[in-house]
Amino acid sequence: MNAVLETPTLESPDTGLLLDTSAVKSLFLGHMVQQNLFPYPKIREEERETLEMVLDSFDRFLAERKDSFAKWDDAAAQPEEFLQGLRDMGLFGLIIPEEYEGLGLSNAAYSRVLSQSSRHDSSSSLTIGAHSSIGMKGLLLFGTDEQKAQYLPRLASGEMIAAFCLTEAGAGSDAAALKTRAVRNDDGTWTLNGEKIWVTNGGLADFFTVFARTEGEAGKLSAFIVEKSWPGVAVGPTEHKMGIRASSTTTVSFADVILPAGALLGPEGKGFKVAMEVLNNGRTGLGGGAVGGMKACIELSSQYAKQRKAFGQNLSDFGLIKKKIARMTVDCFAAESVVWMVAHYIDSGHTDYSTEAAISKVFASEAMLRTANEAMQIAAGNGYMKEYPYERIVRDSRILTIFEGTSEILRLFIALSGMKDVGDSLKDMKAGVQGIFNNPIKGFGVLTDYTGRRLTQITSLGRDRIVANVPDSLQDEALVYEKYTLELARLTDVLLRRHGKHIIGKQLSMQRVADVAIDLFVGISVLSRVASMQADGSEKYEFAVTIAKLFTQDAKRRMNQNLRRLLKNEDEGTTSLCDYIVNEEAYPWDII
Ligand SMILES: Cc1cc2nc3c(=O)[nH]c(=O)nc-3n(C[C@H](O)[C@H](O)[C@H](O)COP(=O)(O)OP(=O)(O)OC[C@H]3O[C@@H](n4cnc5c(N)ncnc54)[C@H](O)[C@@H]3O)c2cc1C
């Protein structure tokens, strides 16, 4: 037992998931929550038909405009005819419930749609994605019935397009530092002042979810619905960006905008929670998009490698090219596996999936960057030319590790949220030791739980097993994840004992811990998926096993290195070198 599993667990009658138990936080305590990892989820039968219809029509619509994407990228805009087409296909209403005239798709199906569109064009995915994943997600999650009735039908039809306004010039990763302010007036209305930057869909939107500092409770944040038509709202010119250029990005400013009392979204003072919930819930949209981008790269690269000749052979005959295409495929399968695992958690009503969602975002976005780079490398000189799609794919994918949470911030989040429960269990133990004299039974209980866990880690007896869930051919791989789960728990424990609350300043250690958690959760998601493929008698099972083996071998090497370097590393040299360089503000050496 542990701090996570000790809390009452809520089991979903439909999926069997433990809805209040985080699979990843449990790994930090040495536990593999079988129910949340196996079997691999399936797409809901009742929405299969709608999903296939949407995929088919969106796919054809985008394929017909294949030659326009590069032009729109140059022009930094999507034409009205294109946006109208998206509206006509109902694409702004993908996740809006049917009662509000949307298509009511699940998160899993929605991410699958974005995956399909990203095979054609990232900017197209982003226009849809920023509207659904973040622009109006706050309304879906926190809106009152009245607010939903007022806006959702118009958002579903695309009559209103939505955007999410959190970032400011002085508040990016540190979103809570924002300065936009909403002051409540005597009549219950609010006056809003401030400026947001880099708002995706800014130039198209009529509906903004805006975060502002409100008075009371030490100036906490609150969320508001703001319509573009309200006096004082101004949208800046289109930003010219490196990639996703056809997607609209602008500033949005507010000068004495009067908001009706009913514009408050969610509880007053809970704006930060609203923002974080929206971002967590929306992460699989971005992950789905990244998976689609990778599929496009794999298609392009395999075709290119097959037809391009060098030294009298096809590129695909060369070992180094084979390795690239195989790795791109492993990355794509792994990202797909973890993104849909997380989408399933969200769809099942899970209440503690933020760590898993962060992992899916970090892994899928970084896998897309690697894949895009390799696709360009295979196409080499041609890849560098605008005539080919590769350079646009590289430019478009670069944003993925920056917006909706940078990779750095999300890694820190993954490590801290995982370690929190370990810290709590250490605190429990301390309290148990103190309490043993006052309340021996309580104290003893805490100690037995704790020592039981320690014993489990040390002896490896009775450890959580997943081998029974996977096919014979993947037993060794399952053992790898079992072993490293215990190692993660053991070393996190050591780290916390060593640094206590000062762990917060040990970012390089936290990054290693996060990377181990990422490899564990992604790897187990891959095994779970392959196990389900075998159970279903999938024809494509054989190479899925190869993928699981390749991923696990790499993950094992990475985990081993990361865990070893938690205790023995060169962090001091790294940080002091940086301090020196930043102080000099230059590279101070030369060879003359
Ligand atoms: C094209 C585009 C579209 C966007 N769309 C939207 C949108 O629709 N709505 C919206 O609200 N925002 C949007 N953003 C903003 C985006 O979410 C932010 O850019 C992002 O949160 C990072 O903030 P920043 O750029 O200010 O980086 P900073 O916060 O200045 O970070 C700079 C670097 O430092 C790192 N860093 C920061 N803090 C720490 C720390 N504590 N420890 C270690 N490293 C740290 C970061 O990871 C990053 O590498 C968009 C941005 C772009 C470029």
The ligand as an SDF file (V2000), in Angstrom:
LIG
                    3D

 53 58  0  0  0  0  0  0  0  0999 V2000
    3.0540   30.4680  -32.1300 C   0  0  0  0  0  0  0  0  0  0  0  0
    2.6330   30.6120  -30.7140 C   0  0  0  0  0  0  0  0  0  0  0  0
    1.3060   30.4540  -30.3760 C   0  0  0  0  0  0  0  0  0  0  0  0
    0.8920   30.6090  -29.0510 C   0  0  0  0  0  0  0  0  0  0  0  0
   -0.4410   30.5170  -28.7360 N   0  0  0  0  0  0  0  0  0  0  0  0
   -0.8490   30.8740  -27.4880 C   0  0  0  0  0  0  0  0  0  0  0  0
   -2.2450   30.9820  -27.1860 C   0  0  0  0  0  0  0  0  0  0  0  0
   -3.1120   30.7100  -28.0250 O   0  0  0  0  0  0  0  0  0  0  0  0
   -2.6080   31.4170  -25.9550 N   0  0  0  0  0  0  0  0  0  0  0  0
   -1.6710   31.7320  -24.9950 C   0  0  0  0  0  0  0  0  0  0  0  0
   -2.0630   32.1180  -23.8990 O   0  0  0  0  0  0  0  0  0  0  0  0
   -0.3390   31.6040  -25.2430 N   0  0  0  0  0  0  0  0  0  0  0  0
    0.0870   31.2030  -26.4650 C   0  0  0  0  0  0  0  0  0  0  0  0
    1.4240   31.1100  -26.7430 N   0  0  0  0  0  0  0  0  0  0  0  0
    2.3930   31.3730  -25.6770 C   0  0  0  0  0  0  0  0  0  0  0  0
    3.1290   30.1270  -25.2250 C   0  0  0  0  0  0  0  0  0  0  0  0
    2.2920   29.3050  -24.4940 O   0  0  0  0  0  0  0  0  0  0  0  0
    4.3720   30.5980  -24.4690 C   0  0  0  0  0  0  0  0  0  0  0  0
    5.2900   31.0180  -25.4470 O   0  0  0  0  0  0  0  0  0  0  0  0
    4.9680   29.5210  -23.6000 C   0  0  0  0  0  0  0  0  0  0  0  0
    4.1540   29.3040  -22.4790 O   0  0  0  0  0  0  0  0  0  0  0  0
    6.3730   29.8660  -23.1030 C   0  0  0  0  0  0  0  0  0  0  0  0
    6.4430   31.1390  -22.5750 O   0  0  0  0  0  0  0  0  0  0  0  0
    7.5760   32.1550  -23.0680 P   0  0  0  0  0  0  0  0  0  0  0  0
    7.6400   32.0720  -24.5450 O   0  0  0  0  0  0  0  0  0  0  0  0
    7.3300   33.4610  -22.4560 O   0  0  0  0  0  0  0  0  0  0  0  0
    8.9080   31.5280  -22.5070 O   0  0  0  0  0  0  0  0  0  0  0  0
    9.5950   31.8040  -21.0830 P   0  0  0  0  0  0  0  0  0  0  0  0
    8.6170   31.5280  -20.0150 O   0  0  0  0  0  0  0  0  0  0  0  0
   10.2810   33.1090  -21.1070 O   0  0  0  0  0  0  0  0  0  0  0  0
   10.6860   30.6480  -21.0710 O   0  0  0  0  0  0  0  0  0  0  0  0
   11.9260   30.7570  -21.7720 C   0  0  0  0  0  0  0  0  0  0  0  0
   12.7070   29.4640  -21.5970 C   0  0  0  0  0  0  0  0  0  0  0  0
   13.0040   29.2640  -20.2240 O   0  0  0  0  0  0  0  0  0  0  0  0
   12.4740   28.0320  -19.7750 C   0  0  0  0  0  0  0  0  0  0  0  0
   11.9880   28.2180  -18.4090 N   0  0  0  0  0  0  0  0  0  0  0  0
   11.0730   29.0950  -17.9520 C   0  0  0  0  0  0  0  0  0  0  0  0
   10.8760   28.9440  -16.6420 N   0  0  0  0  0  0  0  0  0  0  0  0
   11.7170   27.9560  -16.2380 C   0  0  0  0  0  0  0  0  0  0  0  0
   11.9920   27.3190  -14.9830 C   0  0  0  0  0  0  0  0  0  0  0  0
   11.3340   27.6460  -13.8880 N   0  0  0  0  0  0  0  0  0  0  0  0
   12.9160   26.3570  -14.9610 N   0  0  0  0  0  0  0  0  0  0  0  0
   13.5770   25.9690  -16.0780 C   0  0  0  0  0  0  0  0  0  0  0  0
   13.3480   26.5110  -17.2790 N   0  0  0  0  0  0  0  0  0  0  0  0
   12.4250   27.4980  -17.3590 C   0  0  0  0  0  0  0  0  0  0  0  0
   11.3670   27.7000  -20.7420 C   0  0  0  0  0  0  0  0  0  0  0  0
   11.1090   26.3170  -20.7980 O   0  0  0  0  0  0  0  0  0  0  0  0
   11.9430   28.2310  -22.0430 C   0  0  0  0  0  0  0  0  0  0  0  0
   12.8450   27.3050  -22.5810 O   0  0  0  0  0  0  0  0  0  0  0  0
    1.8510   30.9160  -28.0510 C   0  0  0  0  0  0  0  0  0  0  0  0
    3.1990   31.0420  -28.3910 C   0  0  0  0  0  0  0  0  0  0  0  0
    3.5960   30.9100  -29.7020 C   0  0  0  0  0  0  0  0  0  0  0  0
    5.0430   31.0920  -30.0300 C   0  0  0  0  0  0  0  0  0  0  0  0
  1  2  1  0
  2  3  1  0
  2 52  2  0
  3  4  2  0
  4  5  1  0
  4 50  1  0
  5  6  2  0
  6  7  1  0
  6 13  1  0
  7  8  2  0
  7  9  1  0
  9 10  1  0
 10 11  2  0
 10 12  1  0
 12 13  2  0
 13 14  1  0
 14 15  1  0
 14 50  1  0
 15 16  1  0
 16 17  1  0
 16 18  1  0
 18 19  1  0
 18 20  1  0
 20 21  1  0
 20 22  1  0
 22 23  1  0
 23 24  1  0
 24 25  2  0
 24 26  1  0
 24 27  1  0
 27 28  1  0
 28 29  2  0
 28 30  1  0
 28 31  1  0
 31 32  1  0
 32 33  1  0
 33 34  1  0
 33 48  1  0
 34 35  1  0
 35 36  1  0
 35 46  1  0
 36 37  1  0
 36 45  1  0
 37 38  2  0
 38 39  1  0
 39 40  1  0
 39 45  2  0
 40 41  1  0
 40 42  2  0
 42 43  1  0
 43 44  2  0
 44 45  1  0
 46 47  1  0
 46 48  1  0
 48 49  1  0
 50 51  2  0
 51 52  1  0
 52 53  1  0
M  END
$$$$
